[in-house]
Amino acid sequence: MGLEKGRAPVVVGLGDPVMDILARVSPEWLATVAPEAGGCLPVAPEEMEKLLAAAATQSELTRIPGGSAANVVKGVANIAGGHASCRFVGMVGADATGAEYRAKLSAQGVAPVLLESGSGAPSACAVCFVTPDGQRTMRTCLGASLELRSCAQLPAGWSEGCGLLHAEGYCLYRPQLAREMMSLARATGAITSIDLASFELVRNCKDSMLGLLKDGLVDLIFANEEEAVTLCTELGLLPPADGASAPDTDAAVEAAQRFLLSPTGGRCKVAVTSLGARGCVARAADGGHGAAAACRVQVVDTIGAGDFFTAGFLAAYLRGGSVQQCAAAGCASGAEAVQAKGAELPEEAFVRLRAAIDSILAAQPVAGGAAAAAAAAAGVAAAVAAVMGAGAGAGAKAVGMAAVAGSPAAAATAKPEPVAAMV
């Protein structure tokens, strides 16, 4: 699986360059500006200025270059090392935030291909209120980032050497851009990946998503449980549940993955679903399948955890990892992310993570059922536990991945018990 051996590809991310501004706040204070904790809502530039001024009275603000696709390529750049180089495509405002974003992205090893808006719109930013339990409540102002709407705006050479194009799901709100980028990447022989971003996006952008899938423009697709359930509901992939009961999540995950991999459905090569604290399950069109349990770690906050999960999976994929190995690498990466403040990891975390993924990829993949896969994973789990343990912190126990073939239920019951949130 993955790209041909000996090739060090360029990984290109496409998305909104959003400056994440983190504020540590109390639940009581949060209730004064966001009556309903959790979630993410758009706000106007004027409202964003008021929120930032209020947040600055509660804590020191931390500014980190974010946005889903940018987080993914930052992760790949630092995890993959010499196995890939990364660039990120987007649009910023002609302001200090845009200049800061460009500089900080470069410092993370990602080459910025950032157009500058001439309209006067501000660079995109998101204020992330984080309470002591690690829960995040976000308010975003996308500003200038929304002005990138076509490949015709991009400089020549943006796709040079591209081996993998990763687009964040929010690009589906600009379907022409998403289609042009993926078509051009495909024309150069690159593989493509996309995440489904949110259940609201699956609902709102169903037609543009299905258009890309049915034209065979997506190779790898990432979703979480909510998004898988919404996909099944929107497409009628499961029998109607009785009015008193919610859809069966495991059945929805399996049905969504089978549709996404079907030659008459999504036509993807790999479908990956994160299962929250249960880890993840992944399937490939060639019959490969695997699952990985999450790691027992202390959660600081979950900002960027899903993006780093994707980065770990893709970094292993680019090195030829099996579905099982990529799933384990994704969970290892997500576990490191939830132990850090914001969507950026310290170098010591990347050192642990690179060692963990090296151990995962060193394990010999095997064919066969769940018992064979679990046996093969035992050595990986021990090695990963050894390197991940350094980052667990007092009062928490770090554990390795138990990669097993089978259903989402297998991921939920794999030993050791997963407790870290992978979103």
C-alpha positions in Angstrom: 0.0 0.0 0.0 1.1 3.6 -0.4 3.4 5.2 -3.0 6.2 3.5 -4.8 9.3 2.8 -2.8 12.2 5.1 -3.2 10.0 8.1 -4.0 10.0 11.0 -1.5 6.8 12.8 -2.5 5.7 16.3 -2.0 2.5 16.4 0.2 0.3 19.3 -0.7 -2.4 20.5 1.7 -5.4 22.5 0.5 -7.5 24.5 3.0 -8.2 27.6 5.0 -5.1 29.0 6.7 -6.7 29.8 10.1 -4.7 31.3 12.9 -5.8 29.4 16.1 -5.8 31.7 19.1 -6.1 29.6 22.3 -7.5 30.9 25.6 -7.7 28.9 28.8 -10.9 29.8 30.5 -13.2 28.7 33.3 -16.6 27.1 32.5 -18.3 30.0 34.4 -16.6 32.7 32.3 -17.2 30.7 29.1 -21.0 30.8 29.8 -20.9 34.6 29.6 -19.7 34.5 25.9 -20.9 31.1 24.7 -24.0 29.9 26.5 -23.6 26.4 24.9 -20.2 24.9 25.4 -18.5 23.0 22.6 -19.0 23.3 18.9 -17.8 25.8 16.4 -19.7 28.8 15.1 -18.8 31.5 12.5 -18.6 35.2 13.6 -18.1 38.5 11.9 -14.7 40.3 12.1 -16.1 42.9 14.6 -17.4 40.1 16.9 -14.1 38.3 16.7 -12.3 41.5 17.9 -14.6 41.7 20.9 -14.1 38.0 21.7 -10.3 38.3 21.6 -10.3 41.4 23.8 -12.5 39.6 26.3 -10.4 36.4 26.2 -7.2 38.4 26.8 -8.6 39.3 30.2 -8.8 35.7 31.2 -5.5 34.2 30.1 -2.4 34.6 28.0 -3.4 34.0 24.4 -1.4 31.4 22.3 -1.3 31.8 18.6 -0.7 28.7 16.4 -1.1 28.4 12.6 -4.0 26.0 12.2 -6.8 25.0 9.9 -7.5 21.3 9.3 -5.4 20.7 6.2 -2.5 22.9 7.5 -2.5 20.8 10.7 -2.3 17.6 8.7 0.7 18.8 6.6 2.4 20.2 9.6 2.1 16.7 11.2 3.3 14.9 8.1 6.3 17.2 7.7 7.4 16.5 11.3 6.5 12.8 11.4 7.7 11.7 8.0 11.1 13.4 8.1 13.0 12.6 4.9 10.1 10.4 3.6 8.1 13.5 2.4 8.3 17.2 2.0 5.2 19.4 2.5 3.6 22.6 1.2 0.3 24.2 2.0 -2.0 26.2 -0.4 -4.4 28.9 0.8 -5.1 32.6 0.9 -4.4 35.1 3.7 -5.1 38.8 4.2 -2.6 41.6 3.7 -2.1 41.9 7.4 0.2 41.1 10.3 -1.8 37.8 11.0 -1.1 36.6 7.5 2.6 37.4 7.8 2.8 35.7 11.1 1.0 32.6 9.7 3.4 32.4 6.8 6.5 32.6 9.1 5.2 30.1 11.7 4.1 27.6 9.0 7.6 27.8 7.5 9.1 27.2 10.9 7.2 23.9 11.1 8.8 22.6 7.9 5.9 23.4 5.5 6.5 25.5 2.4 3.6 28.1 2.3 1.9 28.8 -1.0 -0.2 31.6 0.4 -1.9 34.1 -1.9 -2.5 37.5 -0.4 -6.0 39.0 -0.7 -6.3 42.5 -2.2 -9.8 43.1 -0.9 -8.9 44.2 2.6 -10.4 41.1 4.2 -8.6 40.0 7.3 -6.7 36.7 7.5 -8.8 33.8 8.9 -8.6 33.2 12.6 -10.4 31.1 15.2 -10.6 31.7 18.9 -10.5 28.4 20.8 -11.8 28.6 24.4 -10.4 25.6 26.3 -11.8 24.7 29.7 -9.9 22.7 32.4 -11.5 19.4 31.2 -9.9 19.9 27.8 -13.2 20.7 26.0 -13.0 23.3 23.2 -15.5 25.9 22.1 -14.6 27.7 18.9 -15.6 30.8 17.1 -14.2 31.4 13.6 -13.9 34.2 11.1 -12.7 32.9 7.7 -12.2 36.3 6.1 -9.7 36.3 3.2 -9.4 32.5 3.0 -12.8 32.2 1.3 -11.5 34.3 -1.7 -9.4 31.3 -3.1 -12.0 29.8 -5.4 -10.1 28.5 -8.5 -6.8 27.0 -9.4 -6.4 29.8 -12.0 -5.5 32.0 -9.0 -2.5 29.9 -8.0 1.1 30.5 -9.0 2.7 28.1 -11.5 4.5 25.2 -9.9 2.2 24.8 -6.9 1.7 21.1 -7.7 5.3 20.4 -8.8 6.4 17.0 -7.5 3.1 16.4 -5.8 2.7 12.8 -4.7 -0.3 13.3 -2.4 -2.9 16.1 -2.3 -4.8 16.3 1.0 -7.9 18.5 1.0 -9.9 19.4 4.1 -13.6 18.7 3.8 -14.5 22.4 4.2 -13.2 22.9 0.6 -16.4 21.2 -0.5 -18.1 24.5 0.2 -16.1 25.7 -2.8 -16.7 22.7 -5.1 -15.1 24.2 -8.2 -11.8 24.6 -6.3 -11.9 21.1 -4.8 -12.6 19.5 -8.1 -10.0 21.5 -10.0 -7.3 20.7 -7.4 -8.0 17.0 -7.3 -8.3 16.7 -11.0 -5.0 18.5 -11.6 -3.3 16.4 -8.8 -4.6 13.2 -10.5 -3.3 14.4 -13.9 0.2 14.5 -12.4 -0.1 11.0 -11.0 -0.6 12.1 -7.4 -3.0 10.3 -5.0 -5.6 12.3 -3.2 -7.2 12.3 0.2 -10.0 14.2 2.0 -11.6 14.3 5.4 -15.3 14.8 5.9 -14.8 17.5 8.5 -18.2 17.5 10.2 -21.6 15.9 10.1 -23.0 19.3 9.0 -20.7 19.3 6.0 -21.7 15.8 5.0 -25.3 17.1 5.1 -24.7 20.4 3.4 -22.2 19.3 0.7 -23.6 15.9 -0.1 -23.9 16.6 -3.8 -20.4 18.0 -4.3 -18.9 15.2 -2.2 -20.7 12.5 -4.2 -19.6 14.2 -7.5 -15.9 13.9 -6.5 -16.4 10.3 -5.3 -18.3 9.0 -8.3 -15.8 10.5 -10.7 -13.0 8.6 -8.9 -11.1 11.7 -7.7 -10.7 10.5 -4.1 -8.2 7.8 -3.1 -8.3 8.0 0.8 -11.2 9.3 2.8 -11.3 10.1 6.5 -14.5 10.4 8.7 -15.5 10.1 12.3 -18.5 8.2 13.7 -20.9 11.1 13.5 -20.0 11.7 9.9 -20.3 8.0 9.0 -23.8 7.9 10.6 -24.8 11.1 8.7 -23.5 9.7 5.4 -25.6 6.5 5.9 -28.7 8.6 6.8 -28.3 11.0 3.9 -27.8 8.1 1.4 -30.2 5.6 2.9 -27.5 3.0 3.4 -29.2 1.4 6.4 -32.7 0.2 7.0 -34.7 2.9 8.8 -34.2 2.7 12.6 -37.3 2.6 14.7 -38.3 6.1 15.8 -37.3 5.4 19.4 -33.7 4.3 18.7 -30.6 5.9 17.2 -28.9 4.2 14.3 -26.4 1.5 15.2 -23.0 3.2 15.0 -21.0 0.1 14.2 -23.4 -0.9 11.5 -23.3 2.7 10.1 -19.5 2.7 10.1 -19.3 -0.6 8.2 -22.0 0.4 5.7 -20.4 3.8 5.1 -17.0 2.2 4.5 -18.4 -0.4 2.1 -20.2 2.3 0.1 -17.0 4.5 -0.1 -14.9 1.5 -1.3 -17.5 0.2 -3.8 -16.6 0.5 -7.5 -20.2 1.6 -8.0 -20.2 3.9 -5.0 -17.4 6.0 -3.6 -14.6 4.3 -5.6 -12.0 5.1 -2.9 -8.9 2.9 -2.3 -9.0 3.4 1.5 -11.8 4.4 4.0 -10.8 5.3 7.5 -13.2 6.0 10.4 -12.0 7.3 13.8 -14.1 6.0 16.7 -13.4 8.5 19.5 -11.9 6.8 22.5 -12.3 3.4 20.8 -9.5 4.2 18.3 -10.2 3.6 14.6 -11.1 1.1 11.9 -9.9 1.2 8.3 -10.6 -0.8 5.2 -9.1 -0.9 1.7 -10.7 -1.7 -1.6 -8.2 -4.6 -2.1 -9.6 -6.3 1.0 -7.1 -5.1 3.6 -8.7 -4.1 6.9 -7.5 -3.3 10.4 -8.3 -1.5 13.6 -6.3 0.2 16.3 -7.1 1.0 19.9 -6.4 4.4 21.3 -3.8 5.1 23.9 -4.2 5.7 27.6 -2.9 9.3 28.1 -3.7 12.4 30.0 -5.8 14.7 27.8 -4.8 18.4 27.8 -7.1 19.4 24.9 -8.4 17.8 21.8 -7.7 20.7 19.3 -6.1 19.1 16.2 -6.3 15.5 17.5 -8.3 14.4 14.4 -5.9 16.2 12.1 -2.8 14.6 13.7 -4.5 11.2 13.5 -4.8 11.8 9.7 -1.2 12.9 9.6 0.0 9.8 11.3 -2.0 7.6 9.0 -0.8 9.3 5.9 2.8 9.3 7.1 2.7 5.6 7.5 0.8 5.2 4.2 3.5 7.1 2.3 6.1 4.6 3.6 4.1 1.7 2.3 2.4 0.7 5.6 -0.5 -1.8 5.7 -4.0 -0.7 6.6 -3.3 -2.1 10.1 0.0 -0.3 10.5 -1.4 3.0 9.2 -4.3 2.7 11.7 -1.9 2.2 14.6 0.2 5.1 13.4 -2.8 7.3 13.3 -3.8 6.5 16.8 -0.3 7.0 18.1 -0.2 10.4 16.5 -3.6 11.4 17.8 -2.6 10.4 21.3 0.4 12.7 21.2 -1.9 15.5 20.0 -4.3 15.4 22.9 -1.4 15.7 25.4 -0.3 19.1 23.9 -1.8 22.5 24.0 -3.3 23.4 20.6 -2.5 21.9 17.3 1.2 21.9 17.5 3.5 19.4 19.2 6.9 20.0 20.9 9.9 18.3 19.2 10.2 15.7 22.0 6.7 14.5 21.1 7.7 14.1 17.5 10.8 12.2 18.5 8.6 9.7 20.5 6.1 9.6 17.6 8.7 8.9 14.9 10.1 6.1 17.1 6.6 4.7 17.6 5.8 4.7 13.9 9.2 3.2 13.1 8.3 0.3 15.5 4.8 -0.1 13.9 6.2 -0.2 10.4 9.0 -2.7 11.4 6.3 -5.3 12.4 5.7 -7.8 9.6 2.1 -7.4 8.4 0.2 -10.7 8.1 -2.8 -12.0 6.2 -5.6 -13.8 8.0 -8.3 -13.2 10.6 -8.4 -11.2 13.8 -6.4 -13.7 15.8 -3.5 -13.7 13.4 -3.5 -9.9 13.2 -3.7 -9.5 17.0 -0.8 -11.9 17.4 1.3 -10.0 14.9 0.5 -6.7 16.6 1.6 -7.9 20.1 5.3 -7.0 19.4 4.2 -3.6 18.0 2.1 -2.8 21.0 5.0 -3.5 23.4 7.4 -1.4 21.4 5.0 1.5 21.0 4.1 1.4 24.7 7.8 1.7 25.6 8.3 4.9 23.5 4.9 6.4 24.2 5.2 5.9 27.9 7.7 8.8 28.1 4.9 11.2 27.3 2.1 9.9 29.5 2.7 12.1 32.5 1.9 11.4 36.2 -1.2 9.5 36.9 -1.7 8.2 33.4 -0.7 5.0 31.8 0.4 5.0 28.1 -0.3 1.9 26.1 0.4 0.7 22.6 -1.8 -0.1 19.7 -3.6 -3.4 19.5 -4.1 -3.7 15.7 -6.8 -6.2 14.9 -8.6 -7.1 11.7 -12.4 -6.9 11.9 -15.3 -4.7 12.7 -15.5 -1.4 14.7 -16.6 -3.6 17.6 -13.2 -5.3 17.5 -11.5 -1.9 18.0 -13.7 -1.2 20.9 -12.8 -4.5 22.6 -9.1 -4.6 21.7 -6.7 -4.7 24.7 -5.6 -2.5 26.2 -8.8 -0.4 26.8 -8.6 2.9 24.9 -9.4 6.1 26.8 -7.9 9.0 24.8 -10.2 10.9 22.5 -9.5 10.6 18.8 -11.8 13.1 17.1 
